[in-house]
Amino acid sequence: MLKVQNFLKNIHTHCWGVAIFSAVAGLSLNVAAAPQMLGLLASATPIPLTCKAGICSAELSAYCLQSYRYAPDIGTVYQFAATPNVTIFARDKAGKASKFNAARFATLKSLRGHSAVRVSVPERFLKKSSNATAYISIGNFVSLVPNPKPNDPHPITTAELQAYAGPLRQIAEQITGRSDRASTIVTTMNKLLNHLESNKPAEPEEAAQLWQKVINEAPTKGDAGGLQYAAKELAFCSDLSASSKTSGAAPHGMRYCLEMVHDEFAREITSKVWQGLGPGG
């Protein structure tokens, strides 16, 4: 534990040095330096992979592990920081099931800053039938590290990799593993988003049908209001997108609206992780 504390102390000092240097030199280190390492939220249930044009993909909920690095741009390529507790399941139309370690085939790209990641797998590795179904299950302690870039002036160091895929990741898991309002909302939004392929205005009854199909659970007081809030936001996003279509205004698709809700509470989770990891986290 002392090594972790010393690491954080050194990082905190380093970050202040970088900030001061950047301000004095009038330079931005964000352009070339490696972005943040990320943590993936564990999935309580397998997440469906949607297959299109030979690629099967899903959106995964994520959070930032490193406050002192900048957020990734859309499309930043990541890899698993260690052997991941991530499994892909496939079942053909005859009911025959198979499973794979995601590290063998998966491609990971940031989708919306540090709040969401898209995982993609070539369909040919998973399916022997066009009617097969595939899912991905995210376990505990999964960290992602950005792919290294040539001539990176501030790459992810070995010490960072070991810390944020090791003891600091364990601390983050203790924080994110709690069943609280924010995690319930993020998990629920993620489930809904993975069943919405396009960002179109909602059709009548679409929100209710989506909730019934994906969540199939009535909001209760036992979830600290998370499920209740998620249901309320789904109805709001549905009404907003439908009204924009009716009024002739620029369409606000239901998916885009749900993404905003997801990311708002994913950032809340990130804030809790940074607080839990302390200075330099």
C-alpha positions in Angstrom: 0.0 0.0 0.0 2.9 2.3 0.7 4.2 1.8 -2.9 0.8 2.9 -4.2 0.7 6.0 -2.0 4.2 6.9 -3.2 3.2 6.4 -6.8 0.2 8.7 -6.4 2.4 11.3 -4.6 4.9 11.2 -7.5 2.1 11.4 -10.1 0.5 14.4 -8.3 3.9 16.3 -8.3 4.4 15.3 -11.9 1.0 16.6 -12.9 1.6 20.0 -11.3 4.9 20.2 -13.2 3.3 19.4 -16.5 0.6 22.0 -15.9 3.1 24.7 -15.0 5.3 23.8 -17.9 2.4 23.8 -20.3 1.2 27.2 -19.1 4.6 28.8 -19.2 5.5 27.4 -22.7 2.0 28.1 -24.0 1.8 24.5 -25.3 -0.8 21.8 -25.1 0.5 18.3 -24.4 -2.9 16.9 -25.1 -2.4 16.6 -28.9 0.3 14.0 -28.8 0.3 12.5 -25.3 -1.4 9.2 -24.4 -4.9 9.7 -23.1 -6.4 8.2 -19.9 -6.5 4.5 -19.0 -10.1 3.4 -18.5 -12.0 1.0 -16.4 -15.0 -1.0 -17.7 -18.1 -1.4 -15.6 -18.8 -5.0 -14.9 -22.0 -6.3 -16.5 -24.6 -8.0 -14.3 -26.0 -9.7 -17.4 -24.4 -10.5 -20.8 -24.6 -7.6 -23.3 -25.9 -8.5 -26.8 -23.6 -8.0 -29.8 -25.3 -6.5 -32.8 -23.9 -7.9 -36.1 -23.9 -5.8 -39.3 -21.7 -6.0 -42.4 -19.5 -8.7 -40.9 -18.8 -7.0 -37.6 -20.5 -7.7 -34.2 -20.4 -4.9 -31.7 -21.8 -3.5 -28.5 -21.4 -0.4 -26.4 -19.7 -0.7 -23.0 -19.9 1.6 -20.0 -16.6 3.0 -18.9 -15.0 5.5 -16.5 -11.7 7.2 -16.3 -8.9 6.0 -14.0 -6.5 8.9 -14.5 -7.6 12.4 -13.8 -4.2 13.9 -14.8 -4.4 12.7 -18.4 -6.8 14.0 -21.1 -9.9 12.3 -22.2 -9.7 10.2 -25.4 -10.9 11.4 -28.7 -13.7 9.6 -30.5 -12.2 6.5 -32.1 -9.1 6.2 -29.9 -8.0 2.6 -30.0 -7.6 0.8 -26.7 -6.5 -2.7 -25.6 -6.9 -4.7 -22.5 -4.3 -3.7 -19.9 -4.1 -7.3 -18.6 -5.6 -10.7 -19.3 -9.3 -9.6 -19.2 -12.2 -11.2 -17.4 -14.2 -10.7 -20.5 -16.0 -13.5 -22.3 -17.9 -13.6 -25.6 -20.7 -16.2 -26.0 -22.3 -17.3 -29.2 -25.2 -19.7 -29.8 -26.3 -21.0 -33.2 -29.9 -21.6 -34.3 -29.5 -25.3 -33.2 -28.7 -24.2 -29.7 -25.1 -25.1 -29.8 -23.1 -22.7 -27.6 -19.5 -21.6 -27.7 -17.4 -19.1 -25.8 -14.2 -17.1 -26.4 -11.8 -14.9 -24.6 -12.5 -11.4 -25.9 -8.8 -10.6 -25.9 -8.3 -12.9 -28.9 -10.6 -11.0 -31.3 -11.9 -7.8 -29.8 -11.2 -4.3 -31.1 -11.9 -1.5 -28.6 -12.5 2.2 -29.5 -13.6 5.1 -27.3 -17.1 6.2 -28.3 -17.8 9.2 -26.1 -14.9 10.4 -24.2 -14.1 8.2 -21.2 -17.8 7.3 -20.6 -18.4 4.7 -23.3 -16.3 2.2 -25.4 -17.4 0.2 -28.5 -16.2 -3.3 -28.7 -16.2 -5.0 -32.1 -15.5 -8.6 -33.1 -15.4 -10.0 -36.7 -18.6 -12.0 -37.2 -16.8 -14.9 -38.9 -15.1 -15.8 -35.6 -18.4 -16.1 -33.7 -21.1 -17.4 -36.0 -21.5 -20.4 -38.2 -25.1 -19.4 -38.9 -26.7 -16.1 -39.8 -29.4 -16.8 -37.2 -26.9 -17.2 -34.3 -26.8 -14.8 -31.4 -23.8 -13.4 -29.6 -23.2 -11.7 -26.2 -20.3 -10.3 -24.3 -19.9 -10.5 -20.5 -17.7 -8.0 -18.7 -16.2 -9.2 -15.4 -14.5 -7.3 -12.6 -11.2 -5.5 -12.6 -11.1 -4.8 -16.4 -8.7 -2.0 -17.3 -8.1 -0.6 -20.8 -4.9 1.1 -22.0 -4.6 3.3 -25.1 -2.6 1.7 -27.9 0.9 3.2 -27.9 1.7 5.8 -30.5 5.1 6.5 -32.2 7.0 9.5 -30.7 4.6 9.9 -27.8 6.2 12.5 -25.5 4.2 11.3 -22.5 3.3 7.6 -23.0 1.7 5.4 -20.4 4.5 4.2 -18.2 5.1 0.7 -16.8 4.4 2.1 -13.3 1.1 3.5 -14.4 0.1 0.3 -16.2 0.9 -1.9 -13.2 -0.9 0.5 -10.8 -4.1 1.1 -12.8 -4.4 -2.5 -13.8 -3.5 -3.7 -10.3 -4.0 -2.2 -6.8 -5.6 1.1 -7.9 -7.9 -0.8 -10.2 -9.0 -2.9 -7.2 -9.8 0.3 -5.3 -11.8 1.6 -8.2 -13.7 -1.7 -8.4 -14.7 -1.4 -4.7 -16.2 2.0 -5.6 -17.9 1.1 -8.9 -19.1 -2.2 -7.6 -21.5 -0.6 -5.2 -25.1 -0.7 -6.2 -26.1 2.9 -6.1 -28.2 5.3 -8.0 -25.6 6.3 -10.5 -24.5 2.8 -11.4 -28.1 1.7 -11.7 -28.9 4.5 -14.1 -25.7 3.9 -16.2 -26.3 0.1 -16.4 -29.9 0.7 -17.4 -29.1 3.2 -20.0 -26.4 0.9 -21.4 -29.0 -1.9 -21.8 -31.4 0.4 -23.6 -28.7 1.8 -25.9 -27.6 -1.6 -27.0 -31.1 -2.2 -28.3 -31.3 1.1 -30.2 -29.3 0.9 -33.5 -30.3 4.3 -35.0 -30.8 7.8 -33.6 -34.3 8.4 -34.9 -37.3 10.1 -33.3 -39.3 7.7 -31.1 -42.4 6.1 -32.6 -45.6 5.9 -30.5 -45.2 3.3 -27.7 -41.6 2.6 -28.7 -40.2 3.6 -25.3 -42.7 1.5 -23.4 -42.0 -1.5 -25.6 -38.3 -1.0 -25.3 -38.5 -0.9 -21.5 -40.6 -4.1 -21.5 -38.3 -5.9 -23.8 -34.9 -4.9 -22.3 -35.5 -4.1 -18.6 -38.8 -6.0 -17.9 -38.8 -4.7 -14.3 -40.9 -2.2 -12.6 -39.0 0.6 -10.8 -38.9 0.1 -7.0 -37.6 2.1 -4.1 -35.0 -0.6 -3.4 -32.7 0.7 -6.1 -32.1 4.1 -4.5 -34.3 5.7 -7.2 -32.0 4.7 -10.1 -34.4 2.5 -12.0 -37.2 5.1 -11.4 -35.0 7.9 -12.7 -34.0 5.8 -15.8 -37.6 5.1 -16.6 -38.5 8.8 -16.3 -35.6 9.8 -18.5 -36.6 7.2 -21.2 -40.1 8.7 -21.3 -38.6 12.2 -21.5 -36.3 11.3 -24.3 -39.1 9.6 -26.2 -41.4 12.7 -25.8 -38.5 15.1 -26.8 -37.6 13.2 -29.9 -41.2 12.7 -31.0 -42.1 16.4 -30.4 -39.1 17.6 -32.4 -40.3 15.4 -35.3 -43.8 16.8 -35.1 -42.8 20.4 -34.8 -40.4 20.2 -37.7 -37.4 21.2 -35.6 -34.0 19.6 -35.9 -34.7 16.0 -34.8 -33.5 14.9 -31.4 -33.2 11.2 -31.7 -34.1 9.1 -28.7 -30.7 7.4 -28.7 -28.8 10.6 -28.6 -30.9 11.8 -25.6 -30.2 8.5 -23.7 -26.5 8.8 -24.4 -26.5 12.1 -22.7 -28.2 10.6 -19.6 -25.8 7.7 -19.6 -22.7 9.9 -19.9 -23.9 12.3 -17.2 -24.0 9.6 -14.6 -20.9 7.8 -16.0 -19.0 11.1 -15.2 -20.4 11.0 -11.7 -18.9 7.5 -11.3 -15.6 8.8 -12.7 -15.7 11.6 -10.1 -16.2 9.1 -7.3 -13.3 7.0 -8.6 -11.0 10.0 -8.7 -12.0 10.9 -5.1 -11.4 7.4 -4.0 -8.0 7.1 -5.6 -6.9 10.5 -4.2 -4.4 13.0 -5.7 -3.2 11.9 -9.0 -6.0 9.4 -9.5 
